[in-house]
């Protein structure tokens, strides 16, 4: 059981992340200062620096938090779909529906974080759970004999994640309708499968 001090530290960190998420969405990462974040969160700069060395670390934590929530929503949606073949074709629509349901996710994951963190760091953080989820679905498709011959599940997972990320960035930049994009992702996934 956490001590009172540990509970307060966790609550402060959570408050900083919640307020930072709101500010990054409303104002953009580049417009948010440590002073502004601390004032909006009602904490001292010392409290901020106790948890984060700089605003980039704040963005990394916000991104990890929001991206984790996105993956959780997608996993929940896909868990209702079986077998792996159906999960693969439902993947793109599941991601884009989750993005459409929460504008802040699109803004953080596909607009602010790549800009704030740089492409390389953003990709290294993004590749964790998302890539594992896609690779697992593709491995199960391969085990069931549903993948077309010659398809490497790991490489295909990286390419499919890239396509999903591009779709998210397009929606984030253009506020586009996700339905035709989701359909294209489904067709792309179907291309990996035996007919």
C-alpha positions as CSV (number, residue, x, y, z in Angstrom):
1,X,0.0,0.0,0.0
2,X,1.5,3.4,-1.0
3,X,2.3,5.9,1.7
4,X,0.6,9.2,1.8
5,X,3.6,10.9,0.3
6,X,3.6,8.3,-2.6
7,X,-0.1,8.8,-3.1
8,X,0.3,12.5,-3.3
9,X,3.2,12.2,-5.7
10,X,1.1,9.9,-8.0
11,X,-1.8,12.3,-7.8
12,X,0.5,15.3,-8.7
13,X,2.0,13.4,-11.7
14,X,-1.5,12.4,-12.9
15,X,-2.7,16.1,-12.6
16,X,0.3,17.2,-14.6
17,X,-0.3,14.7,-17.3
18,X,-4.1,15.5,-17.5
19,X,-3.4,19.3,-17.6
20,X,-0.6,18.9,-20.1
21,X,-2.8,16.8,-22.4
22,X,-5.5,19.5,-22.3
23,X,-2.9,22.3,-23.0
24,X,-1.1,20.4,-25.8
25,X,-4.5,19.8,-27.5
26,X,-5.8,23.3,-27.0
27,X,-2.6,25.3,-27.6
28,X,-0.1,23.0,-29.2
29,X,3.1,21.6,-27.6
30,X,5.3,24.5,-28.7
31,X,3.1,27.1,-27.0
32,X,3.1,25.4,-23.6
33,X,5.7,26.5,-21.1
34,X,6.7,24.9,-17.8
35,X,5.4,28.1,-16.1
36,X,2.1,27.8,-17.9
37,X,1.8,24.1,-17.2
38,X,2.5,24.6,-13.5
39,X,0.1,27.4,-13.1
40,X,-2.7,25.5,-14.9
41,X,-2.0,22.4,-12.8
42,X,-1.7,24.3,-9.6
43,X,1.7,22.9,-8.8
44,X,5.2,24.4,-8.2
45,X,8.0,24.0,-10.8
46,X,9.8,21.9,-8.2
47,X,6.8,19.5,-8.3
48,X,7.0,19.4,-12.1
49,X,10.8,18.8,-12.1
50,X,10.4,16.1,-9.4
51,X,8.6,14.0,-12.1
52,X,10.0,15.3,-15.4
53,X,13.3,16.8,-16.4
54,X,11.8,19.0,-19.2
55,X,8.7,19.5,-21.4
56,X,9.9,16.8,-23.8
57,X,9.6,14.2,-21.0
58,X,6.2,15.5,-20.2
59,X,5.2,15.0,-23.8
60,X,6.7,11.5,-23.8
61,X,4.6,10.6,-20.8
62,X,1.5,12.1,-22.3
63,X,2.0,10.3,-25.5
64,X,2.6,7.0,-23.8
65,X,-0.5,7.5,-21.7
66,X,-2.8,8.4,-24.6
67,X,-1.3,5.9,-27.0
68,X,-1.7,3.2,-24.3
69,X,-5.4,4.1,-24.0
70,X,-5.8,3.9,-27.7
71,X,-4.3,0.4,-27.8
72,X,-6.5,-0.6,-24.9
73,X,-9.6,0.5,-26.8
74,X,-8.5,-1.3,-30.0
75,X,-7.7,-4.5,-28.1
76,X,-11.1,-4.4,-26.4
77,X,-12.8,-4.0,-29.7
78,X,-10.8,-6.7,-31.4
79,X,-11.4,-9.1,-28.5
80,X,-15.0,-9.4,-29.6
81,X,-13.8,-10.5,-33.1
82,X,-12.5,-14.0,-33.9
83,X,-10.6,-15.5,-35.5
84,X,-7.3,-13.7,-36.2
85,X,-8.2,-13.3,-39.8
86,X,-11.2,-11.2,-38.9
87,X,-9.2,-9.3,-36.3
88,X,-6.7,-8.4,-39.0
89,X,-9.3,-6.9,-41.3
90,X,-11.1,-5.2,-38.4
91,X,-7.8,-3.6,-37.2
92,X,-7.8,-0.5,-39.3
93,X,-11.4,0.4,-38.7
94,X,-11.0,-0.3,-35.0
95,X,-8.1,2.2,-34.8
96,X,-9.8,4.9,-36.8
97,X,-13.1,4.5,-35.0
98,X,-11.2,4.9,-31.7
99,X,-9.5,8.1,-33.1
100,X,-12.9,9.5,-34.3
101,X,-14.4,9.0,-30.8
102,X,-11.7,11.1,-29.2
103,X,-10.1,14.1,-31.0
104,X,-7.4,14.5,-28.3
105,X,-6.0,11.1,-29.1
106,X,-5.6,12.1,-32.8
107,X,-4.1,15.4,-31.8
108,X,-1.6,14.0,-29.3
109,X,-0.6,10.8,-31.1
110,X,-0.4,12.0,-34.7
111,X,0.1,15.8,-34.6
112,X,1.8,17.1,-31.4
113,X,3.9,14.1,-30.3
114,X,5.7,13.6,-33.7
115,X,6.4,17.3,-33.9
116,X,7.6,17.6,-30.3
117,X,9.6,14.4,-30.0
118,X,11.0,14.1,-33.5
119,X,10.3,11.3,-35.9
120,X,12.8,8.9,-34.6
121,X,11.8,9.1,-30.9
122,X,8.1,9.1,-31.8
123,X,8.5,6.0,-33.8
124,X,10.5,4.2,-31.1
125,X,7.8,5.0,-28.5
126,X,5.0,4.2,-30.9
127,X,6.4,0.8,-32.0
128,X,5.9,-0.9,-28.6
129,X,2.4,-2.2,-27.9
130,X,1.0,-1.2,-31.3
131,X,3.5,-3.2,-33.2
132,X,3.3,-6.2,-30.8
133,X,-0.5,-6.3,-31.2
134,X,-0.3,-6.3,-35.0
135,X,2.5,-8.8,-35.1
136,X,0.6,-11.1,-32.8
137,X,-2.5,-11.0,-35.1
138,X,-0.3,-11.7,-38.1
139,X,1.5,-14.6,-36.4
140,X,-1.8,-16.2,-35.5
141,X,-3.0,-15.7,-39.1
142,X,0.2,-17.4,-40.3
143,X,-0.2,-20.2,-37.7
144,X,-3.8,-20.8,-39.0
145,X,-2.5,-20.8,-42.6
146,X,-4.3,-17.6,-43.6
147,X,-1.3,-15.5,-44.7
148,X,-0.3,-15.5,-48.3
149,X,3.0,-17.4,-49.0
150,X,6.2,-15.4,-48.5
151,X,4.7,-12.8,-46.1
152,X,6.9,-12.2,-43.0
153,X,4.6,-11.4,-40.1
154,X,7.1,-9.1,-38.4
155,X,7.9,-7.0,-41.4
156,X,4.3,-7.0,-42.5
157,X,3.3,-5.7,-39.0
158,X,5.8,-2.9,-39.3
159,X,4.4,-1.9,-42.7
160,X,0.8,-2.2,-41.6
161,X,1.6,0.0,-38.5
162,X,3.1,2.5,-40.9
163,X,0.0,2.6,-43.0
164,X,-2.2,3.0,-39.9
165,X,0.1,5.8,-38.6
166,X,-0.1,7.6,-42.0
167,X,-3.9,7.3,-41.9
168,X,-4.0,8.8,-38.4
169,X,-1.7,11.6,-39.5
170,X,-3.9,12.3,-42.5
171,X,-7.0,12.5,-40.3
172,X,-5.1,14.7,-37.8
173,X,-3.9,17.1,-40.5
174,X,-7.1,17.2,-42.5
175,X,-9.8,16.4,-40.1
176,X,-10.9,13.9,-42.7
177,X,-13.7,11.4,-42.7
178,X,-12.2,8.1,-41.4
179,X,-14.6,5.8,-43.2
180,X,-13.0,5.7,-46.7
181,X,-9.5,5.5,-45.0
182,X,-10.7,2.6,-42.8
183,X,-12.0,0.9,-45.9
184,X,-8.6,1.2,-47.6
185,X,-6.8,-0.2,-44.5
186,X,-9.2,-3.2,-44.6
187,X,-8.4,-3.8,-48.3
188,X,-4.7,-3.5,-47.5
189,X,-5.0,-6.1,-44.7
190,X,-7.1,-8.4,-46.9
191,X,-4.2,-8.3,-49.4
192,X,-2.1,-10.1,-46.9
193,X,-4.5,-13.0,-46.6
194,X,-5.4,-16.1,-48.7
195,X,-8.7,-15.6,-50.4
